[in-house]
Amino acid sequence: MSQATSYPKQKINILFLENISDTALATFKQNGYVNIKKISGALSEEQLIKEIKQVHLLGIRSKTLITAKVLEAAQKLQAIGCFCIGVNQVDIAAATKKGVVVFNAPYSNTRSVAELVIGASIMLTRKVLDKNTAAHQGTWFKDAKGCFELRGKTLGIIGYGNIGSQVSVLAEALGMKVIFYDVETKLPLGNAAAVKSIKEVLSTADVITLHVPETPQTKTLINRTNLKFCKPSAVLINYARGEVVDLNALAKTLKEGGLAGAAIDVFPVEPEKNGDAFSTPLQGLQNVLLTPHIGGSTEEAQQNIGEDVSNKLFQYLERGITNGSHTVPAIQLPAVDGAHRILHIHHNKPGVLSAINTALSNHHINIVGQYLKTNDSIGYVVLDVEQKLSAKALDLLKHVSGTIRVRMLY
């Protein structure tokens, strides 16, 4: 698109936290944005409130919490890019109320997590951890007892979404039987079979892997009660969210021989940066693989996430496109020549669109193109208007009842 944004690019402030991939920065640098600040770690609420006052675009990963207080301080903030698969670190209700667009990358690290789940499954079922420890301690421990191939075993998946279904495909390629449980009806891939309950997964599977979001319903989903359903020879893998498994109950089950092993990559409380102290009740237990939230930590995944989220932020900043937004309704927009584009975000209440059209019509402002989409809370109208009257149109739209924010795009 040939138009320049109405707000000079050199005045757009972009802040990236948590060592986001340089791939994300490249998109903006190549298109003339120069005020890009990158910070390697996360910021506290107090630090972020001071830092965010002049920021237009914010990029974060999973450690930075975007609270209502932070959003209140961010008077110029247009959009937040979560360079990860979730958005639970953002107060979505507060962002919606302020008309701040929130993007993420729900599919970019799917393969990375799925591969690591399969790798952990092999490590646990072959008891590689025990043998590795013995070898490092100078002991030759060659023993086949309790060591199994994955072929012919049953993989039980709890949560058959993007990652769970990818794990399903890889597991079948290794000759595993796959069963899964999901709260929603999902189309099975390959020969995978849906079952009716979590209990059926736990009591049947040789390898149990969790791929559910963090919600009030999934908190301690795996607990002292349902761990009793597992086979003593089974292994449990959690590369989903830290609150999903009761780690004290899991540690007790492992010590009592109720499970043969576990791999845990996510924890209820995680250190803010590398080198910080870390503790879990699973430390020191035999055949337990502990990793520091590295499920999506591959060069490929970080590059994919950087490209995906930065492109969404860029498309919104320059064209008003909101595909993938968790707050403002998603609209795909064409480019337009010979007109000025205005973005209008408002409370979803009756009469707003009528008021917009009436205000412009009364001042003889011709609308070349108009696009509208709403969700339960927010309405998003994009108007392409005649260039000679666009400044007047912008002023009129600011005074429409229910307006949250208005921006002249170009």
Secondary structure, 3 states (H helix, E strand, C coil): CCCCCCCCHHHCCEEECCCCCHHHHHHHHCCCCCCEEECCCCCCHHHHHHHCCCCCEEEECCCCCECHHHHHHCCCCCEEEECCCCCCCECHHHHHHHCCEEECCCCCCHHHHHHHHHHHHHHHHCCHHHHHHHHHCCCCCCCCCCCCCCCCCEEEEECCCHHHHHHHHHHHHCCCEEEEECCCCCCCCCCCEECCCHHHHHHHCCEEEECCCCCCCCCCCECHHHHCCCCCCCEEEECCCHHHECHHHHHHHHHCCCCCEEEECCCCCCCCCCCCCCCCCCCCCCCEEECCCCCCCCHHHHHHHHHHHHHHHHHHHHHCCCCCCCCCCCCCCCCCCCCEEEEEEEECCCCHHHHHHHHHHHCCCCEEEEEEEECCCEEEEEEEECHHHHHHHHHHHHCCCCEEEEEECC
